[in-house]
């Protein structure tokens, strides 16, 4: 289970913040989008194995579309005006003090 920030906006992986999926998505839609993301990622690997750069470009677009629909990319899904800290190192963000108290699983 990933380490989520207290507000649920990010997961922490090796000290880096990654935007979490929008928790307000209906479960059925979230599952559909996650399945589409996994299918697209498998297609990326297949295109790479075939050394088909055209197909790889197309399926990268499918990955991006799924991640945008999930809220992991694109406009933020929260509405309080807080900045997007995606891909920032957690100790360089307002989450630093909180992270210092965690068990560093991320």
N, C-alpha and C positions, 0 to 999 in steps of 0.2 A: 504494500500500500504506500503510495507516495506521501511525502510530507507536504501538507497544504498550509498556506499562510492562514492566520486566524480569520481573515475575511473571505477565504475561499477563492481568491482571485488567481492565485498562482500555486504551482507545485514547485518544490525545490529539488533540483537534481545536481549533485556535485557542486553545491553552493550557488547555483544559478537559478534565477526565477524563470519559469515558463508559464505562460498564461494558461489557466485551466479552462475547460469547456464551460459554457454558460449553464449554470445549474438550473436556470429557469426553463430550459428546453423540456418539452414533454418527453417522457421516458421512451416512448415508441419512436419518436423522431430522433432522439439522441442515439438510440441503438441503430437505426437505419443509417445515420451519418457515420457512426463509428465503423459499421460494416463497409460502407462505401470507402472510407479512409483506408481500412485494412486491405480491401480489394485493390485500391489504387497503389498502395505501397508494394503489394505483391507484383503488380503489373510493372512498376518501376524496376524491380529486381529482374523480372523476365526480360524487359527491354534491354537492360544493361547486359544480361547474359547473352542476348542475341546481337549485342553491339548495334542496336537500332536507335540511333539518336533522335530520329523523328518521332518514333513511338514513345521514347522516354520523355521527350518534351511534352507530348500530349498528356501522358499520365501524370507528369509533375503538375500540370494544370488541374487535373482531377484531385490530386492530393491537396493542392492549395484551395480549391473550391470546397472540399469537405472541411478543412480546417477553418476556413472563413465561416461556413455555416454553423460549425460547432462553437464559434466564438473565440477560438484559439489564435486567430489572426484577424486582421481587418479592424474595424471599429470596436472599441471596448464594449462589453455588455453591461457594465455598471453605469449608473447614472448620476453619481455624486461629483463628477468632474475630476476625480483623482487621475493622475497621469498613468500611462501605460509603462510599466517597468519591465516588460517582457525582455528576457535575455540578459538582464542586468545581474551582476554578482550581488547576492543578497546583502553582503556586508557594506555595500555602497548605496543602500536604500533605507527607507524608513523602517524596514523589517529587521535591521541589523540587531537591535537589542533583543527582539523576540527570538531571533535565530540563535543568539548566544545562549539562550536558556533551553533550547531544544537539544535532543540527543544526537543531532547531526546525521540523521539517517539519509537525508536528501542527497 
